[in-house]
Amino acid sequence: MDDLTWILIAIVSLAVAGYLALIASAIVSVIRSAELALVSRAAWLAAIIAFPVLGTIAWYGIGYRTHEVERALGIRPV
């Protein structure tokens, strides 16, 4: 294999490692989020596992505000 092939393999490997790290950090963040109700936590974990890219983007985009919605709906007391 030539040098270009090894460079491409290294770039792809780093991208995959970053992708997996981002998904793992989203899962850990959901699990450690104490302010989420159990049903919300389970739904977020299912979304991240079923749709890794979209679920992770959604968690980092709006997931951290789920507890505010729960309080507004009366799912979790203040």
Secondary structure, 3 states (H helix, E strand, C coil): CCHHHHHHHHHHHHHHHHHHHHHHHHHHHHHHCCCCCHHHHHHHHHHHHHCHHHHHHHHHHHHHHHHHHHHHHCCCCC
